Amino acid sequence: GLEMLQKNTFDICILDIGMPGMDGLQVLEIIKERHPDVKVVMLSARSTKGNVMKALQLGAYGFVAKPFAEGSLREHLY
């Protein structure tokens, strides 16, 4: 995902916290440092209060807990 951001322009990025190699909160921090205008929505089953607060502090545009209704993700995209 970070490679794609170096080569392309995106308005929004949807990240999960649980990813191989680097967790989504680490990726969020890098994205916001390098591409502050990209809106990042976190999408995760790890929706603890701590994870939600950390994501928002790092600049996430929103946080959607899994499992989710289609409309709950859609409202962050428009």
mmCIF file of the N, C-alpha and C atoms, coordinates in Angstrom:
data_MODEL
# 
_entry.id   MODEL 
# 
loop_
_atom_site.group_PDB 
_atom_site.id 
_atom_site.type_symbol 
_atom_site.label_atom_id 
_atom_site.label_alt_id 
_atom_site.label_comp_id 
_atom_site.label_asym_id 
_atom_site.label_entity_id 
_atom_site.label_seq_id 
_atom_site.pdbx_PDB_ins_code 
_atom_site.Cartn_x 
_atom_site.Cartn_y 
_atom_site.Cartn_z 
_atom_site.occupancy 
_atom_site.B_iso_or_equiv 
_atom_site.pdbx_formal_charge 
_atom_site.auth_seq_id 
_atom_site.auth_comp_id 
_atom_site.auth_asym_id 
_atom_site.auth_atom_id 
_atom_site.pdbx_PDB_model_num 
ATOM 1   N N  . GLY A 1 1  ? 0.797   -1.193 0.000  1.00 0.00 ? 1  GLY A N  1 
ATOM 2   C CA . GLY A 1 1  ? 0.000   0.000  0.000  1.00 0.00 ? 1  GLY A CA 1 
ATOM 3   C C  . GLY A 1 1  ? 0.847   1.269  0.000  1.00 0.00 ? 1  GLY A C  1 
ATOM 4   N N  . LEU A 1 2  ? 1.926   1.263  0.783  1.00 0.00 ? 2  LEU A N  1 
ATOM 5   C CA . LEU A 1 2  ? 2.792   2.453  0.819  1.00 0.00 ? 2  LEU A CA 1 
ATOM 6   C C  . LEU A 1 2  ? 3.474   2.669  -0.525 1.00 0.00 ? 2  LEU A C  1 
ATOM 7   N N  . GLU A 1 3  ? 3.839   1.578  -1.204 1.00 0.00 ? 3  GLU A N  1 
ATOM 8   C CA . GLU A 1 3  ? 4.429   1.696  -2.543 1.00 0.00 ? 3  GLU A CA 1 
ATOM 9   C C  . GLU A 1 3  ? 3.443   2.331  -3.510 1.00 0.00 ? 3  GLU A C  1 
ATOM 10  N N  . MET A 1 4  ? 2.187   1.916  -3.419 1.00 0.00 ? 4  MET A N  1 
ATOM 11  C CA . MET A 1 4  ? 1.158   2.464  -4.306 1.00 0.00 ? 4  MET A CA 1 
ATOM 12  C C  . MET A 1 4  ? 0.992   3.959  -4.080 1.00 0.00 ? 4  MET A C  1 
ATOM 13  N N  . LEU A 1 5  ? 1.090   4.398  -2.835 1.00 0.00 ? 5  LEU A N  1 
ATOM 14  C CA . LEU A 1 5  ? 0.956   5.826  -2.532 1.00 0.00 ? 5  LEU A CA 1 
ATOM 15  C C  . LEU A 1 5  ? 2.126   6.635  -3.072 1.00 0.00 ? 5  LEU A C  1 
ATOM 16  N N  . GLN A 1 6  ? 3.282   6.022  -3.217 1.00 0.00 ? 6  GLN A N  1 
ATOM 17  C CA . GLN A 1 6  ? 4.433   6.731  -3.784 1.00 0.00 ? 6  GLN A CA 1 
ATOM 18  C C  . GLN A 1 6  ? 4.258   6.962  -5.281 1.00 0.00 ? 6  GLN A C  1 
ATOM 19  N N  . LYS A 1 7  ? 3.534   6.052  -5.934 1.00 0.00 ? 7  LYS A N  1 
ATOM 20  C CA . LYS A 1 7  ? 3.408   6.100  -7.390 1.00 0.00 ? 7  LYS A CA 1 
ATOM 21  C C  . LYS A 1 7  ? 2.099   6.704  -7.878 1.00 0.00 ? 7  LYS A C  1 
ATOM 22  N N  . ASN A 1 8  ? 1.092   6.797  -6.998 1.00 0.00 ? 8  ASN A N  1 
ATOM 23  C CA . ASN A 1 8  ? -0.239  7.240  -7.397 1.00 0.00 ? 8  ASN A CA 1 
ATOM 24  C C  . ASN A 1 8  ? -0.791  8.241  -6.396 1.00 0.00 ? 8  ASN A C  1 
ATOM 25  N N  . THR A 1 9  ? -1.852  8.912  -6.789 1.00 0.00 ? 9  THR A N  1 
ATOM 26  C CA . THR A 1 9  ? -2.548  9.842  -5.906 1.00 0.00 ? 9  THR A CA 1 
ATOM 27  C C  . THR A 1 9  ? -3.883  9.220  -5.516 1.00 0.00 ? 9  THR A C  1 
ATOM 28  N N  . PHE A 1 10 ? -4.175  9.240  -4.234 1.00 0.00 ? 10 PHE A N  1 
ATOM 29  C CA . PHE A 1 10 ? -5.429  8.702  -3.724 1.00 0.00 ? 10 PHE A CA 1 
ATOM 30  C C  . PHE A 1 10 ? -6.103  9.730  -2.827 1.00 0.00 ? 10 PHE A C  1 
ATOM 31  N N  . ASP A 1 11 ? -7.417  9.730  -2.813 1.00 0.00 ? 11 ASP A N  1 
ATOM 32  C CA . ASP A 1 11 ? -8.176  10.602 -1.921 1.00 0.00 ? 11 ASP A CA 1 
ATOM 33  C C  . ASP A 1 11 ? -8.428  9.933  -0.584 1.00 0.00 ? 11 ASP A C  1 
ATOM 34  N N  . ILE A 1 12 ? -8.587  8.610  -0.610 1.00 0.00 ? 12 ILE A N  1 
ATOM 35  C CA . ILE A 1 12 ? -8.949  7.882  0.607  1.00 0.00 ? 12 ILE A CA 1 
ATOM 36  C C  . ILE A 1 12 ? -8.243  6.530  0.627  1.00 0.00 ? 12 ILE A C  1 
ATOM 37  N N  . CYS A 1 13 ? -7.959  6.069  1.838  1.00 0.00 ? 13 CYS A N  1 
ATOM 38  C CA . CYS A 1 13 ? -7.324  4.780  2.048  1.00 0.00 ? 13 CYS A CA 1 
ATOM 39  C C  . CYS A 1 13 ? -8.077  4.072  3.172  1.00 0.00 ? 13 CYS A C  1 
ATOM 40  N N  . ILE A 1 14 ? -8.358  2.791  2.989  1.00 0.00 ? 14 ILE A N  1 
ATOM 41  C CA . ILE A 1 14 ? -9.007  1.998  4.028  1.00 0.00 ? 14 ILE A CA 1 
ATOM 42  C C  . ILE A 1 14 ? -7.978  1.000  4.540  1.00 0.00 ? 14 ILE A C  1 
ATOM 43  N N  . LEU A 1 15 ? -7.707  1.061  5.836  1.00 0.00 ? 15 LEU A N  1 
ATOM 44  C CA . LEU A 1 15 ? -6.692  0.208  6.452  1.00 0.00 ? 15 LEU A CA 1 
ATOM 45  C C  . LEU A 1 15 ? -7.277  -0.657 7.550  1.00 0.00 ? 15 LEU A C  1 
ATOM 46  N N  . ASP A 1 16 ? -6.807  -1.868 7.621  1.00 0.00 ? 16 ASP A N  1 
ATOM 47  C CA . ASP A 1 16 ? -7.111  -2.737 8.756  1.00 0.00 ? 16 ASP A CA 1 
ATOM 48  C C  . ASP A 1 16 ? -5.950  -2.606 9.737  1.00 0.00 ? 16 ASP A C  1 
ATOM 49  N N  . ILE A 1 17 ? -6.202  -2.807 11.010 1.00 0.00 ? 17 ILE A N  1 
ATOM 50  C CA . ILE A 1 17 ? -5.106  -2.775 11.979 1.00 0.00 ? 17 ILE A CA 1 
ATOM 51  C C  . ILE A 1 17 ? -4.254  -4.032 11.847 1.00 0.00 ? 17 ILE A C  1 
ATOM 52  N N  . GLY A 1 18 ? -4.899  -5.180 11.706 1.00 0.00 ? 18 GLY A N  1 
ATOM 53  C CA . GLY A 1 18 ? -4.164  -6.437 11.621 1.00 0.00 ? 18 GLY A CA 1 
ATOM 54  C C  . GLY A 1 18 ? -3.699  -6.724 10.214 1.00 0.00 ? 18 GLY A C  1 
ATOM 55  N N  . MET A 1 19 ? -2.409  -6.494 9.966  1.00 0.00 ? 19 MET A N  1 
ATOM 56  C CA . MET A 1 19 ? -1.823  -6.777 8.656  1.00 0.00 ? 19 MET A CA 1 
ATOM 57  C C  . MET A 1 19 ? -0.471  -7.436 8.875  1.00 0.00 ? 19 MET A C  1 
ATOM 58  N N  . PRO A 1 20 ? -0.008  -8.226 7.921  1.00 0.00 ? 20 PRO A N  1 
ATOM 59  C CA . PRO A 1 20 ? 1.309   -8.851 8.077  1.00 0.00 ? 20 PRO A CA 1 
ATOM 60  C C  . PRO A 1 20 ? 2.434   -7.819 7.947  1.00 0.00 ? 20 PRO A C  1 
ATOM 61  N N  . GLY A 1 21 ? 3.457   -8.005 8.727  1.00 0.00 ? 21 GLY A N  1 
ATOM 62  C CA . GLY A 1 21 ? 4.625   -7.129 8.626  1.00 0.00 ? 21 GLY A CA 1 
ATOM 63  C C  . GLY A 1 21 ? 4.530   -5.873 9.458  1.00 0.00 ? 21 GLY A C  1 
ATOM 64  N N  . MET A 1 22 ? 3.598   -5.034 9.154  1.00 0.00 ? 22 MET A N  1 
ATOM 65  C CA . MET A 1 22 ? 3.434   -3.753 9.839  1.00 0.00 ? 22 MET A CA 1 
ATOM 66  C C  . MET A 1 22 ? 1.953   -3.572 10.133 1.00 0.00 ? 22 MET A C  1 
ATOM 67  N N  . ASP A 1 23 ? 1.613   -3.166 11.350 1.00 0.00 ? 23 ASP A N  1 
ATOM 68  C CA . ASP A 1 23 ? 0.183   -3.015 11.634 1.00 0.00 ? 23 ASP A CA 1 
ATOM 69  C C  . ASP A 1 23 ? -0.356  -1.715 11.033 1.00 0.00 ? 23 ASP A C  1 
ATOM 70  N N  . GLY A 1 24 ? -1.666  -1.661 10.912 1.00 0.00 ? 24 GLY A N  1 
ATOM 71  C CA . GLY A 1 24 ? -2.322  -0.532 10.268 1.00 0.00 ? 24 GLY A CA 1 
ATOM 72  C C  . GLY A 1 24 ? -2.085  0.801  10.950 1.00 0.00 ? 24 GLY A C  1 
ATOM 73  N N  . LEU A 1 25 ? -1.875  0.800  12.257 1.00 0.00 ? 25 LEU A N  1 
ATOM 74  C CA . LEU A 1 25 ? -1.593  2.056  12.961 1.00 0.00 ? 25 LEU A CA 1 
ATOM 75  C C  . LEU A 1 25 ? -0.232  2.604  12.557 1.00 0.00 ? 25 LEU A C  1 
ATOM 76  N N  . GLN A 1 26 ? 0.737   1.731  12.343 1.00 0.00 ? 26 GLN A N  1 
ATOM 77  C CA . GLN A 1 26 ? 2.048   2.167  11.865 1.00 0.00 ? 26 GLN A CA 1 
ATOM 78  C C  . GLN A 1 26 ? 1.944   2.723  10.448 1.00 0.00 ? 26 GLN A C  1 
ATOM 79  N N  . VAL A 1 27 ? 1.180   2.033  9.612  1.00 0.00 ? 27 VAL A N  1 
ATOM 80  C CA . VAL A 1 27 ? 0.992   2.490  8.227  1.00 0.00 ? 27 VAL A CA 1 
ATOM 81  C C  . VAL A 1 27 ? 0.248   3.830  8.222  1.00 0.00 ? 27 VAL A C  1 
ATOM 82  N N  . LEU A 1 28 ? -0.753  3.969  9.065  1.00 0.00 ? 28 LEU A N  1 
ATOM 83  C CA . LEU A 1 28 ? -1.492  5.231  9.180  1.00 0.00 ? 28 LEU A CA 1 
ATOM 84  C C  . LEU A 1 28 ? -0.547  6.374  9.501  1.00 0.00 ? 28 LEU A C  1 
ATOM 85  N N  . GLU A 1 29 ? 0.331   6.161  10.451 1.00 0.00 ? 29 GLU A N  1 
ATOM 86  C CA . GLU A 1 29 ? 1.271   7.211  10.845 1.00 0.00 ? 29 GLU A CA 1 
ATOM 87  C C  . GLU A 1 29 ? 2.166   7.623  9.681  1.00 0.00 ? 29 GLU A C  1 
ATOM 88  N N  . ILE A 1 30 ? 2.650   6.658  8.923  1.00 0.00 ? 30 ILE A N  1 
ATOM 89  C CA . ILE A 1 30 ? 3.502   6.954  7.765  1.00 0.00 ? 30 ILE A CA 1 
ATOM 90  C C  . ILE A 1 30 ? 2.714   7.691  6.691  1.00 0.00 ? 30 ILE A C  1 
ATOM 91  N N  . ILE A 1 31 ? 1.507   7.233  6.420  1.00 0.00 ? 31 ILE A N  1 
ATOM 92  C CA . ILE A 1 31 ? 0.679   7.893  5.397  1.00 0.00 ? 31 ILE A CA 1 
ATOM 93  C C  . ILE A 1 31 ? 0.438   9.351  5.772  1.00 0.00 ? 31 ILE A C  1 
ATOM 94  N N  . LYS A 1 32 ? 0.066   9.603  7.014  1.00 0.00 ? 32 LYS A N  1 
ATOM 95  C CA . LYS A 1 32 ? -0.252  10.977 7.422  1.00 0.00 ? 32 LYS A CA 1 
ATOM 96  C C  . LYS A 1 32 ? 0.992   11.870 7.409  1.00 0.00 ? 32 LYS A C  1 
ATOM 97  N N  . GLU A 1 33 ? 2.176   11.307 7.637  1.00 0.00 ? 33 GLU A N  1 
ATOM 98  C CA . GLU A 1 33 ? 3.422   12.083 7.552  1.00 0.00 ? 33 GLU A CA 1 
ATOM 99  C C  . GLU A 1 33 ? 3.747   12.440 6.109  1.00 0.00 ? 33 GLU A C  1 
ATOM 100 N N  . ARG A 1 34 ? 3.597   11.475 5.212  1.00 0.00 ? 34 ARG A N  1 
ATOM 101 C CA . ARG A 1 34 ? 4.001   11.651 3.807  1.00 0.00 ? 34 ARG A CA 1 
ATOM 102 C C  . ARG A 1 34 ? 2.904   12.226 2.922  1.00 0.00 ? 34 ARG A C  1 
ATOM 103 N N  . HIS A 1 35 ? 1.638   11.942 3.266  1.00 0.00 ? 35 HIS A N  1 
ATOM 104 C CA . HIS A 1 35 ? 0.500   12.343 2.431  1.00 0.00 ? 35 HIS A CA 1 
ATOM 105 C C  . HIS A 1 35 ? -0.626  12.850 3.333  1.00 0.00 ? 35 HIS A C  1 
ATOM 106 N N  . PRO A 1 36 ? -0.443  13.992 3.962  1.00 0.00 ? 36 PRO A N  1 
ATOM 107 C CA . PRO A 1 36 ? -1.418  14.458 4.964  1.00 0.00 ? 36 PRO A CA 1 
ATOM 108 C C  . PRO A 1 36 ? -2.829  14.687 4.432  1.00 0.00 ? 36 PRO A C  1 
ATOM 109 N N  . ASP A 1 37 ? -2.978  14.851 3.130  1.00 0.00 ? 37 ASP A N  1 
ATOM 110 C CA . ASP A 1 37 ? -4.309  15.109 2.569  1.00 0.00 ? 37 ASP A CA 1 
ATOM 111 C C  . ASP A 1 37 ? -5.120  13.839 2.312  1.00 0.00 ? 37 ASP A C  1 
ATOM 112 N N  . VAL A 1 38 ? -4.490  12.671 2.381  1.00 0.00 ? 38 VAL A N  1 
ATOM 113 C CA . VAL A 1 38 ? -5.202  11.415 2.158  1.00 0.00 ? 38 VAL A CA 1 
ATOM 114 C C  . VAL A 1 38 ? -6.057  11.108 3.390  1.00 0.00 ? 38 VAL A C  1 
ATOM 115 N N  . LYS A 1 39 ? -7.331  10.887 3.173  1.00 0.00 ? 39 LYS A N  1 
ATOM 116 C CA . LYS A 1 39 ? -8.222  10.496 4.265  1.00 0.00 ? 39 LYS A CA 1 
ATOM 117 C C  . LYS A 1 39 ? -8.055  9.002  4.500  1.00 0.00 ? 39 LYS A C  1 
ATOM 118 N N  . VAL A 1 40 ? -7.803  8.634  5.753  1.00 0.00 ? 40 VAL A N  1 
ATOM 119 C CA . VAL A 1 40 ? -7.608  7.226  6.093  1.00 0.00 ? 40 VAL A CA 1 
ATOM 120 C C  . VAL A 1 40 ? -8.731  6.784  7.023  1.00 0.00 ? 40 VAL A C  1 
ATOM 121 N N  . VAL A 1 41 ? -9.430  5.745  6.602  1.00 0.00 ? 41 VAL A N  1 
ATOM 122 C CA . VAL A 1 41 ? -10.471 5.140  7.433  1.00 0.00 ? 41 VAL A CA 1 
ATOM 123 C C  . VAL A 1 41 ? -9.940  3.798  7.917  1.00 0.00 ? 41 VAL A C  1 
ATOM 124 N N  . MET A 1 42 ? -9.933  3.612  9.219  1.00 0.00 ? 42 MET A N  1 
ATOM 125 C CA . MET A 1 42 ? -9.499  2.351  9.802  1.00 0.00 ? 42 MET A CA 1 
ATOM 126 C C  . MET A 1 42 ? -10.705 1.413  9.850  1.00 0.00 ? 42 MET A C  1 
ATOM 127 N N  . LEU A 1 43 ? -10.458 0.154  9.545  1.00 0.00 ? 43 LEU A N  1 
ATOM 128 C CA . LEU A 1 43 ? -11.501 -0.867 9.517  1.00 0.00 ? 43 LEU A CA 1 
ATOM 129 C C  . LEU A 1 43 ? -10.929 -2.080 10.232 1.00 0.00 ? 43 LEU A C  1 
ATOM 130 N N  . SER A 1 44 ? -11.471 -2.425 11.398 1.00 0.00 ? 44 SER A N  1 
ATOM 131 C CA . SER A 1 44 ? -10.836 -3.493 12.146 1.00 0.00 ? 44 SER A CA 1 
ATOM 132 C C  . SER A 1 44 ? -11.760 -4.166 13.144 1.00 0.00 ? 44 SER A C  1 
ATOM 133 N N  . ALA A 1 45 ? -11.494 -5.433 13.402 1.00 0.00 ? 45 ALA A N  1 
ATOM 134 C CA . ALA A 1 45 ? -12.169 -6.160 14.474 1.00 0.00 ? 45 ALA A CA 1 
ATOM 135 C C  . ALA A 1 45 ? -11.532 -5.817 15.817 1.00 0.00 ? 45 ALA A C  1 
ATOM 136 N N  . ARG A 1 46 ? -10.357 -5.211 15.772 1.00 0.00 ? 46 ARG A N  1 
ATOM 137 C CA . ARG A 1 46 ? -9.645  -4.796 16.981 1.00 0.00 ? 46 ARG A CA 1 
ATOM 138 C C  . ARG A 1 46 ? -10.066 -3.381 17.378 1.00 0.00 ? 46 ARG A C  1 
ATOM 139 N N  . SER A 1 47 ? -11.346 -3.235 17.606 1.00 0.00 ? 47 SER A N  1 
ATOM 140 C CA . SER A 1 47 ? -11.897 -1.896 17.844 1.00 0.00 ? 47 SER A CA 1 
ATOM 141 C C  . SER A 1 47 ? -11.965 -1.557 19.334 1.00 0.00 ? 47 SER A C  1 
ATOM 142 N N  . THR A 1 48 ? -10.872 -1.793 20.033 1.00 0.00 ? 48 THR A N  1 
ATOM 143 C CA . THR A 1 48 ? -10.822 -1.401 21.434 1.00 0.00 ? 48 THR A CA 1 
ATOM 144 C C  . THR A 1 48 ? -10.788 0.114  21.528 1.00 0.00 ? 48 THR A C  1 
ATOM 145 N N  . LYS A 1 49 ? -11.175 0.627  22.668 1.00 0.00 ? 49 LYS A N  1 
ATOM 146 C CA . LYS A 1 49 ? -11.154 2.081  22.863 1.00 0.00 ? 49 LYS A CA 1 
ATOM 147 C C  . LYS A 1 49 ? -9.752  2.628  22.608 1.00 0.00 ? 49 LYS A C  1 
ATOM 148 N N  . GLY A 1 50 ? -8.738  1.899  23.061 1.00 0.00 ? 50 GLY A N  1 
ATOM 149 C CA . GLY A 1 50 ? -7.358  2.339  22.857 1.00 0.00 ? 50 GLY A CA 1 
ATOM 150 C C  . GLY A 1 50 ? -6.976  2.421  21.392 1.00 0.00 ? 50 GLY A C  1 
ATOM 151 N N  . ASN A 1 51 ? -7.359  1.412  20.601 1.00 0.00 ? 51 ASN A N  1 
ATOM 152 C CA . ASN A 1 51 ? -7.046  1.430  19.168 1.00 0.00 ? 51 ASN A CA 1 
ATOM 153 C C  . ASN A 1 51 ? -7.788  2.548  18.446 1.00 0.00 ? 51 ASN A C  1 
ATOM 154 N N  . VAL A 1 52 ? -9.032  2.748  18.794 1.00 0.00 ? 52 VAL A N  1 
ATOM 155 C CA . VAL A 1 52 ? -9.810  3.817  18.159 1.00 0.00 ? 52 VAL A CA 1 
ATOM 156 C C  . VAL A 1 52 ? -9.192  5.175  18.485 1.00 0.00 ? 52 VAL A C  1 
ATOM 157 N N  . MET A 1 53 ? -8.886  5.406  19.747 1.00 0.00 ? 53 MET A N  1 
ATOM 158 C CA . MET A 1 53 ? -8.303  6.688  20.157 1.00 0.00 ? 53 MET A CA 1 
ATOM 159 C C  . MET A 1 53 ? -6.942  6.913  19.498 1.00 0.00 ? 53 MET A C  1 
ATOM 160 N N  . LYS A 1 54 ? -6.113  5.881  19.458 1.00 0.00 ? 54 LYS A N  1 
ATOM 161 C CA . LYS A 1 54 ? -4.799  5.990  18.829 1.00 0.00 ? 54 LYS A CA 1 
ATOM 162 C C  . LYS A 1 54 ? -4.936  6.325  17.351 1.00 0.00 ? 54 LYS A C  1 
ATOM 163 N N  . ALA A 1 55 ? -5.844  5.644  16.663 1.00 0.00 ? 55 ALA A N  1 
ATOM 164 C CA . ALA A 1 55 ? -6.050  5.908  15.236 1.00 0.00 ? 55 ALA A CA 1 
ATOM 165 C C  . ALA A 1 55 ? -6.485  7.353  15.002 1.00 0.00 ? 55 ALA A C  1 
ATOM 166 N N  . LEU A 1 56 ? -7.401  7.828  15.803 1.00 0.00 ? 56 LEU A N  1 
ATOM 167 C CA . LEU A 1 56 ? -7.871  9.213  15.640 1.00 0.00 ? 56 LEU A CA 1 
ATOM 168 C C  . LEU A 1 56 ? -6.773  10.213 15.976 1.00 0.00 ? 56 LEU A C  1 
ATOM 169 N N  . GLN A 1 57 ? -5.970  9.926  16.995 1.00 0.00 ? 57 GLN A N  1 
ATOM 170 C CA . GLN A 1 57 ? -4.851  10.805 17.340 1.00 0.00 ? 57 GLN A CA 1 
ATOM 171 C C  . GLN A 1 57 ? -3.810  10.852 16.228 1.00 0.00 ? 57 GLN A C  1 
ATOM 172 N N  . LEU A 1 58 ? -3.642  9.740  15.530 1.00 0.00 ? 58 LEU A N  1 
ATOM 173 C CA . LEU A 1 58 ? -2.678  9.694  14.432 1.00 0.00 ? 58 LEU A CA 1 
ATOM 174 C C  . LEU A 1 58 ? -3.213  10.325 13.150 1.00 0.00 ? 58 LEU A C  1 
ATOM 175 N N  . GLY A 1 59 ? -4.488  10.704 13.165 1.00 0.00 ? 59 GLY A N  1 
ATOM 176 C CA . GLY A 1 59 ? -5.040  11.408 12.014 1.00 0.00 ? 59 GLY A CA 1 
ATOM 177 C C  . GLY A 1 59 ? -6.043  10.646 11.186 1.00 0.00 ? 59 GLY A C  1 
ATOM 178 N N  . ALA A 1 60 ? -6.516  9.502  11.676 1.00 0.00 ? 60 ALA A N  1 
ATOM 179 C CA . ALA A 1 60 ? -7.536  8.763  10.926 1.00 0.00 ? 60 ALA A CA 1 
ATOM 180 C C  . ALA A 1 60 ? -8.789  9.615  10.767 1.00 0.00 ? 60 ALA A C  1 
ATOM 181 N N  . TYR A 1 61 ? -9.389  9.502  9.621  1.00 0.00 ? 61 TYR A N  1 
ATOM 182 C CA . TYR A 1 61 ? -10.620 10.230 9.307  1.00 0.00 ? 61 TYR A CA 1 
ATOM 183 C C  . TYR A 1 61 ? -11.813 9.578  9.990  1.00 0.00 ? 61 TYR A C  1 
ATOM 184 N N  . GLY A 1 62 ? -11.705 8.271  10.230 1.00 0.00 ? 62 GLY A N  1 
ATOM 185 C CA . GLY A 1 62 ? -12.783 7.539  10.870 1.00 0.00 ? 62 GLY A CA 1 
ATOM 186 C C  . GLY A 1 62 ? -12.338 6.143  11.224 1.00 0.00 ? 62 GLY A C  1 
ATOM 187 N N  . PHE A 1 63 ? -13.180 5.446  11.979 1.00 0.00 ? 63 PHE A N  1 
ATOM 188 C CA . PHE A 1 63 ? -12.878 4.083  12.409 1.00 0.00 ? 63 PHE A CA 1 
ATOM 189 C C  . PHE A 1 63 ? -14.170 3.287  12.339 1.00 0.00 ? 63 PHE A C  1 
ATOM 190 N N  . VAL A 1 64 ? -14.142 2.183  11.614 1.00 0.00 ? 64 VAL A N  1 
ATOM 191 C CA . VAL A 1 64 ? -15.314 1.324  11.475 1.00 0.00 ? 64 VAL A CA 1 
ATOM 192 C C  . VAL A 1 64 ? -14.960 -0.043 12.056 1.00 0.00 ? 64 VAL A C  1 
ATOM 193 N N  . ALA A 1 65 ? -15.777 -0.505 13.001 1.00 0.00 ? 65 ALA A N  1 
ATOM 194 C CA . ALA A 1 65 ? -15.534 -1.791 13.653 1.00 0.00 ? 65 ALA A CA 1 
ATOM 195 C C  . ALA A 1 65 ? -16.124 -2.927 12.839 1.00 0.00 ? 65 ALA A C  1 
ATOM 196 N N  . LYS A 1 66 ? -15.367 -4.024 12.712 1.00 0.00 ? 66 LYS A N  1 
ATOM 197 C CA . LYS A 1 66 ? -15.864 -5.245 12.084 1.00 0.00 ? 66 LYS A CA 1 
ATOM 198 C C  . LYS A 1 66 ? -16.585 -6.075 13.132 1.00 0.00 ? 66 LYS A C  1 
ATOM 199 N N  . PRO A 1 67 ? -17.570 -6.827 12.774 1.00 0.00 ? 67 PRO A N  1 
ATOM 200 C CA . PRO A 1 67 ? -18.265 -6.774 11.479 1.00 0.00 ? 67 PRO A CA 1 
ATOM 201 C C  . PRO A 1 67 ? -19.066 -5.478 11.390 1.00 0.00 ? 67 PRO A C  1 
ATOM 202 N N  . PHE A 1 68 ? -19.300 -5.038 10.194 1.00 0.00 ? 68 PHE A N  1 
ATOM 203 C CA . PHE A 1 68 ? -19.966 -3.761 10.012 1.00 0.00 ? 68 PHE A CA 1 
ATOM 204 C C  . PHE A 1 68 ? -21.074 -3.866 8.976  1.00 0.00 ? 68 PHE A C  1 
ATOM 205 N N  . ALA A 1 69 ? -22.018 -2.970 9.115  1.00 0.00 ? 69 ALA A N  1 
ATOM 206 C CA . ALA A 1 69 ? -23.080 -2.857 8.109  1.00 0.00 ? 69 ALA A CA 1 
ATOM 207 C C  . ALA A 1 69 ? -22.531 -2.028 6.953  1.00 0.00 ? 69 ALA A C  1 
ATOM 208 N N  . GLU A 1 70 ? -22.964 -2.321 5.766  1.00 0.00 ? 70 GLU A N  1 
ATOM 209 C CA . GLU A 1 70 ? -22.481 -1.621 4.576  1.00 0.00 ? 70 GLU A CA 1 
ATOM 210 C C  . GLU A 1 70 ? -22.562 -0.106 4.735  1.00 0.00 ? 70 GLU A C  1 
ATOM 211 N N  . GLY A 1 71 ? -23.621 0.373  5.296  1.00 0.00 ? 71 GLY A N  1 
ATOM 212 C CA . GLY A 1 71 ? -23.812 1.815  5.441  1.00 0.00 ? 71 GLY A CA 1 
ATOM 213 C C  . GLY A 1 71 ? -22.818 2.464  6.381  1.00 0.00 ? 71 GLY A C  1 
ATOM 214 N N  . SER A 1 72 ? -22.316 1.734  7.361  1.00 0.00 ? 72 SER A N  1 
ATOM 215 C CA . SER A 1 72 ? -21.380 2.351  8.304  1.00 0.00 ? 72 SER A CA 1 
ATOM 216 C C  . SER A 1 72 ? -20.047 2.671  7.647  1.00 0.00 ? 72 SER A C  1 
ATOM 217 N N  . LEU A 1 73 ? -19.619 1.875  6.702  1.00 0.00 ? 73 LEU A N  1 
ATOM 218 C CA . LEU A 1 73 ? -18.395 2.206  5.953  1.00 0.00 ? 73 LEU A CA 1 
ATOM 219 C C  . LEU A 1 73 ? -18.694 3.274  4.917  1.00 0.00 ? 73 LEU A C  1 
ATOM 220 N N  . ARG A 1 74 ? -19.817 3.156  4.249  1.00 0.00 ? 74 ARG A N  1 
ATOM 221 C CA . ARG A 1 74 ? -20.175 4.092  3.193  1.00 0.00 ? 74 ARG A CA 1 
ATOM 222 C C  . ARG A 1 74 ? -20.235 5.537  3.708  1.00 0.00 ? 74 ARG A C  1 
ATOM 223 N N  . GLU A 1 75 ? -20.734 5.740  4.925  1.00 0.00 ? 75 GLU A N  1 
ATOM 224 C CA . GLU A 1 75 ? -20.861 7.110  5.446  1.00 0.00 ? 75 GLU A CA 1 
ATOM 225 C C  . GLU A 1 75 ? -19.496 7.779  5.616  1.00 0.00 ? 75 GLU A C  1 
ATOM 226 N N  . HIS A 1 76 ? -18.426 7.019  5.746  1.00 0.00 ? 76 HIS A N  1 
ATOM 227 C CA . HIS A 1 76 ? -17.079 7.593  5.851  1.00 0.00 ? 76 HIS A CA 1 
ATOM 228 C C  . HIS A 1 76 ? -16.486 7.898  4.484  1.00 0.00 ? 76 HIS A C  1 
ATOM 229 N N  . LEU A 1 77 ? -17.069 7.342  3.432  1.00 0.00 ? 77 LEU A N  1 
ATOM 230 C CA . LEU A 1 77 ? -16.508 7.493  2.101  1.00 0.00 ? 77 LEU A CA 1 
ATOM 231 C C  . LEU A 1 77 ? -17.096 8.654  1.317  1.00 0.00 ? 77 LEU A C  1 
ATOM 232 N N  . TYR A 1 78 ? -18.191 9.224  1.791  1.00 0.00 ? 78 TYR A N  1 
ATOM 233 C CA . TYR A 1 78 ? -18.835 10.320 1.046  1.00 0.00 ? 78 TYR A CA 1 
ATOM 234 C C  . TYR A 1 78 ? -18.807 11.595 1.803  1.00 0.00 ? 78 TYR A C  1 
# 
